[in-house]
Amino acid sequence: MSRIGKLPITLPEKVTVSVGKENIITVKGPLGELTQKVDADISVAIEGNVVVVSRPTDQRRHRALHGLYRSLINNMIIGVSAGYTIKQELVGVGFRAEAKGQILEMSLGFSHDLVLQLPTEIKVAAVTDKRANPIITLTSVDKQLIGQVAAKIRSLRAPEPYKGKGIKFVGEQLRRKAGKSAGAK
């Protein structure tokens, strides 16, 4: 059995899960609603306040899909009940960020400012305190979408290993290099 796939998912309060036709799973909670199409071979059963995902055989494909869909459904349940938050820090002299609705405007040391239009499912906030690095906070119910947007923002100016300048996740440990050694012959 798949160690992840066989684990039952306990539903928190105020969260409902329904299985529609063509194996479309709908999860509704206090923060929103998410849907996911599940492969026809994988069956999803709701028993009271527990969701159980099962597979028909032990084929390699079924074993892989079993754990995948269990994790996706669990992430949807966590998203609509608690939500997901990602914080990113802009490290560098003159780096700044400003959020205007769904538009994120950043100055990252290029000759021009970078403007990013974010999806409506993501809420963004940019905080700049004196003598501190600007911090971008992304909040959403969709784990996949928020991770993809955070990776896109980070790719605009990935942290470099010598001075650590760039966009990094808050709490991320960067691998630093020593640089040139003075007086080497």
C-alpha positions as CSV (number, residue, x, y, z in Angstrom):
1,M,0.0,0.0,0.0
2,S,1.0,3.6,-0.5
3,R,2.0,5.0,2.9
4,I,0.5,8.4,2.0
5,G,-2.4,7.2,0.0
6,K,-3.8,4.8,2.6
7,L,-4.0,7.6,5.3
8,P,-7.6,8.8,5.9
9,I,-8.2,12.6,5.7
10,T,-10.1,14.0,8.7
11,L,-12.3,17.0,7.8
12,P,-12.1,20.0,10.0
13,E,-15.3,21.9,11.1
14,K,-17.1,23.9,8.4
15,V,-15.4,22.0,5.6
16,T,-17.5,19.9,3.2
17,V,-16.3,17.5,0.5
18,S,-18.5,16.2,-2.3
19,V,-17.8,13.9,-5.2
20,G,-19.5,14.9,-8.4
21,K,-20.0,13.1,-11.7
22,E,-16.8,12.2,-13.6
23,N,-14.9,12.0,-10.3
24,I,-14.8,15.8,-9.7
25,I,-14.0,16.6,-6.1
26,T,-15.4,19.8,-4.7
27,V,-14.1,21.1,-1.3
28,K,-15.9,24.0,0.3
29,G,-14.7,25.8,3.4
30,P,-14.8,29.2,5.2
31,L,-12.0,30.6,3.0
32,G,-13.3,29.5,-0.4
33,E,-14.0,26.6,-2.8
34,L,-11.6,24.4,-4.8
35,T,-12.3,21.6,-7.3
36,Q,-10.1,18.9,-8.7
37,K,-10.7,16.2,-11.3
38,V,-9.6,12.8,-10.0
39,D,-8.5,9.9,-12.4
40,A,-11.4,7.5,-13.2
41,D,-9.4,4.5,-11.7
42,I,-9.1,6.1,-8.2
43,S,-12.2,6.1,-6.0
44,V,-12.9,8.7,-3.3
45,A,-15.3,7.8,-0.5
46,I,-16.7,10.2,2.2
47,E,-17.5,8.3,5.5
48,G,-18.8,10.8,8.1
49,N,-16.1,13.4,8.5
50,V,-13.3,11.2,7.0
51,V,-12.3,11.1,3.3
52,V,-10.7,7.8,2.1
53,V,-8.9,7.4,-1.2
54,S,-8.5,3.9,-2.7
55,R,-7.1,2.2,-5.8
56,P,-8.3,-0.8,-7.7
57,T,-5.0,-2.7,-8.2
58,D,-1.3,-2.6,-7.2
59,Q,-0.2,-1.5,-10.7
60,R,2.6,1.0,-10.7
61,R,0.4,3.7,-12.2
62,H,-2.4,3.1,-9.6
63,R,0.1,3.3,-6.7
64,A,1.5,6.6,-8.0
65,L,-2.0,8.1,-8.5
66,H,-3.2,6.9,-5.1
67,G,-0.7,9.0,-3.1
68,L,-1.0,11.9,-5.5
69,Y,-4.7,12.4,-5.3
70,R,-4.7,11.8,-1.5
71,S,-2.1,14.6,-1.2
72,L,-4.0,17.0,-3.5
73,I,-7.3,16.5,-1.7
74,N,-5.6,17.0,1.7
75,N,-3.9,20.2,0.4
76,M,-7.4,21.5,-0.8
77,I,-8.9,20.8,2.6
78,I,-6.1,22.7,4.4
79,G,-6.3,25.5,1.9
80,V,-10.1,26.2,2.4
81,S,-9.8,25.9,6.2
82,A,-6.5,27.6,7.1
83,G,-5.1,28.9,3.8
84,Y,-1.5,29.2,2.7
85,T,1.0,32.0,3.2
86,I,4.4,32.5,1.6
87,K,6.7,35.4,2.7
88,Q,9.6,36.5,0.5
89,E,12.3,39.0,1.4
90,L,14.1,41.4,-1.1
91,V,17.7,41.5,-0.1
92,G,19.7,44.3,-1.8
93,V,20.5,48.0,-1.7
94,G,17.6,49.9,-3.2
95,F,15.3,46.9,-3.7
96,R,11.7,47.8,-3.0
97,A,8.2,46.3,-3.5
98,E,4.8,47.9,-3.7
99,A,1.4,46.2,-4.0
100,K,-1.5,47.9,-5.7
101,G,-4.4,45.5,-5.7
102,Q,-3.4,42.6,-7.9
103,I,-0.4,44.4,-9.3
104,L,3.0,43.9,-7.7
105,E,5.6,46.5,-8.6
106,M,9.3,45.8,-7.8
107,S,12.5,47.6,-8.1
108,L,15.3,45.0,-8.2
109,G,18.3,46.9,-9.5
110,F,17.5,46.7,-13.2
111,S,17.2,49.8,-15.4
112,H,13.4,49.5,-15.1
113,D,10.8,48.5,-12.5
114,L,9.2,45.1,-12.9
115,V,5.4,44.9,-12.8
116,L,3.7,41.6,-12.1
117,Q,-0.1,41.0,-12.6
118,L,-1.1,38.4,-10.0
119,P,-4.1,36.0,-10.3
120,T,-7.3,37.0,-8.5
121,E,-7.1,34.0,-6.2
122,I,-3.9,35.4,-4.6
123,K,-3.8,38.3,-2.1
124,V,-0.5,40.2,-2.0
125,A,0.9,42.6,0.6
126,A,4.3,44.4,0.5
127,V,5.7,45.8,3.8
128,T,8.8,48.1,3.9
129,D,10.1,49.0,7.3
130,K,13.0,51.4,7.9
131,R,16.4,49.7,8.0
132,A,14.8,46.3,7.0
133,N,14.4,44.4,3.8
134,P,11.1,44.7,2.0
135,I,8.9,41.6,2.6
136,I,6.2,40.4,0.1
137,T,3.4,38.3,1.6
138,L,1.3,36.1,-0.6
139,T,-1.9,34.5,0.7
140,S,-4.2,32.0,-1.1
141,V,-6.3,28.9,-0.7
142,D,-4.6,27.1,-3.6
143,K,-1.2,25.6,-2.7
144,Q,-0.1,24.9,-6.2
145,L,-1.0,28.4,-7.5
146,I,0.7,30.2,-4.6
147,G,3.8,28.1,-5.0
148,Q,4.0,28.7,-8.7
149,V,3.6,32.5,-8.3
150,A,6.2,32.6,-5.5
151,A,8.7,30.7,-7.7
152,K,8.0,33.1,-10.6
153,I,8.7,36.1,-8.3
154,R,11.9,34.5,-7.0
155,S,13.1,33.8,-10.5
156,L,13.1,37.5,-11.4
157,R,16.2,37.9,-9.2
158,A,17.3,34.7,-7.6
159,P,19.7,35.1,-4.6
160,E,23.3,35.0,-5.6
161,P,25.9,33.0,-3.5
162,Y,28.5,35.8,-2.9
163,K,26.6,38.7,-1.2
164,G,23.1,37.0,-1.0
165,K,21.4,39.7,-3.0
166,G,18.1,38.8,-4.6
167,I,14.6,37.5,-3.6
168,K,14.6,34.7,-1.1
169,F,12.0,33.1,1.1
170,V,11.9,34.3,4.7
171,G,13.9,31.8,6.8
172,E,15.7,30.3,3.8
173,Q,19.3,29.4,4.4
174,L,21.5,30.4,1.5
175,R,24.7,28.6,0.6
176,R,27.3,31.3,0.6
177,K,30.7,31.2,-1.2
178,A,33.9,32.9,0.0
179,G,34.7,34.9,-3.2
180,K,38.2,35.9,-4.3
181,S,40.9,35.2,-1.9
182,A,43.2,38.2,-1.5
183,G,46.8,37.8,-2.3
184,A,46.6,34.4,-4.0
185,K,49.7,33.6,-6.1
